[in-house]
Amino acid sequence: MDASTNIHELKEKIKKFCEDRDWDQYHGAKELAIGITTEASELLDIFRFKSEEEIEEMFKTEKREHISEEMADTLYFLLRFAQKYNIDLTTELNKKMEKNHLKYPIDKSKGSNKKYTEL
């Protein structure tokens, strides 16, 4: 479904959901930023104290659904923030990737971690 859904559609779906419930009053920038952080922290908590092997195994069990739900919660708040404050996520991601391309050139970033100290 990712291949056939665009960000604008998702933002509009969330906008309608929130407007139908009169939630604009609760969705200021601070509250939405808190929501993003809280949900991202809940996602992180799933992996705390787990080895790489345990984490890989989680994706083969019912834990995968919990991981997916926390990811969706985080995305919800990010999209709602962008929708409410008219932020074009595609434009902003492209700008950030261009900055990262310049900041982390392939020849200095790929491979050994030692190259990061040269940046």
C-alpha positions as CSV (number, residue, x, y, z in Angstrom):
1,M,0.0,0.0,0.0
2,D,3.0,2.4,0.5
3,A,3.6,2.3,-3.2
4,S,0.1,3.6,-4.0
5,T,-0.4,6.1,-1.1
6,N,1.0,9.6,-1.0
7,I,1.8,11.8,2.0
8,H,-0.9,14.4,1.1
9,E,-3.6,11.7,1.2
10,L,-2.4,10.5,4.6
11,K,-2.3,14.1,5.9
12,E,-5.9,14.7,4.7
13,K,-7.1,11.4,6.3
14,I,-5.6,12.5,9.6
15,K,-7.0,16.0,9.2
16,K,-10.6,14.7,8.8
17,F,-10.2,12.2,11.6
18,C,-9.1,15.0,14.0
19,E,-11.6,17.6,12.7
20,D,-14.5,15.1,13.2
21,R,-13.5,14.8,16.8
22,D,-12.7,18.5,17.4
23,W,-9.1,17.7,18.3
24,D,-7.5,20.9,16.9
25,Q,-7.8,22.3,20.4
26,Y,-5.4,19.6,21.6
27,H,-2.9,19.7,18.7
28,G,-0.7,22.6,19.2
29,A,3.0,22.4,18.1
30,K,4.2,21.5,21.6
31,E,1.6,18.8,22.1
32,L,2.3,17.3,18.7
33,A,6.1,17.3,19.3
34,I,5.5,15.6,22.7
35,G,3.4,13.0,20.9
36,I,6.1,12.3,18.4
37,T,8.7,11.9,21.1
38,T,6.4,9.8,23.3
39,E,5.5,7.4,20.6
40,A,9.1,7.2,19.3
41,S,10.2,6.4,22.9
42,E,7.6,3.7,23.1
43,L,9.0,2.2,20.0
44,L,12.5,2.4,21.4
45,D,11.4,0.7,24.6
46,I,10.5,-2.4,22.7
47,F,14.1,-2.9,21.8
48,R,15.7,-1.9,25.1
49,F,18.1,-4.5,26.5
50,K,17.6,-6.8,23.5
51,S,20.5,-8.3,21.4
52,E,20.5,-8.1,17.6
53,E,19.5,-11.7,17.5
54,E,16.5,-11.1,19.9
55,I,15.4,-8.1,17.8
56,E,15.5,-10.1,14.6
57,E,13.4,-12.8,16.2
58,M,10.9,-10.2,17.3
59,F,10.0,-9.5,13.7
60,K,9.0,-13.1,13.2
61,T,6.6,-13.1,16.2
62,E,3.5,-11.3,17.4
63,K,5.9,-8.5,18.6
64,R,6.0,-7.3,14.9
65,E,2.5,-6.0,15.3
66,H,3.4,-4.1,18.4
67,I,6.5,-2.6,16.6
68,S,4.3,-1.7,13.6
69,E,1.7,0.0,15.9
70,E,4.3,2.2,17.6
71,M,5.7,3.1,14.2
72,A,2.2,4.1,13.0
73,D,1.6,6.1,16.2
74,T,4.8,8.0,15.6
75,L,4.0,8.6,11.9
76,Y,0.5,9.8,12.9
77,F,1.9,12.6,15.1
78,L,4.5,13.5,12.5
79,L,1.9,13.7,9.7
80,R,-0.5,15.6,12.0
81,F,2.2,18.2,12.8
82,A,3.0,18.6,9.2
83,Q,-0.6,18.9,8.2
84,K,-1.5,21.4,10.9
85,Y,1.4,23.6,10.2
86,N,1.5,23.3,6.5
87,I,4.9,21.6,6.2
88,D,5.7,19.8,3.0
89,L,7.5,16.8,4.2
90,T,8.7,15.7,0.7
91,T,10.3,19.1,0.1
92,E,11.8,19.2,3.6
93,L,13.2,15.6,3.3
94,N,14.7,16.4,-0.1
95,K,16.4,19.5,1.3
96,K,17.7,17.6,4.3
97,M,19.0,14.8,2.1
98,E,20.9,17.3,-0.1
99,K,22.5,18.7,3.1
100,N,23.4,15.2,4.3
101,H,24.8,14.4,0.8
102,L,27.2,17.3,1.2
103,K,27.9,16.7,4.9
104,Y,28.5,12.9,4.5
105,P,30.2,12.3,1.2
106,I,30.3,8.6,0.2
107,D,34.1,8.4,0.1
108,K,34.3,9.6,3.7
109,S,31.2,7.9,5.1
110,K,31.1,4.4,3.6
111,G,32.9,1.6,5.4
112,S,35.1,2.2,8.4
113,N,33.8,4.2,11.4
114,K,37.3,5.9,11.5
115,K,36.3,8.1,8.5
116,Y,33.6,9.8,10.6
117,T,36.3,11.5,12.7
118,E,37.6,13.1,9.5
119,L,34.2,14.9,8.8
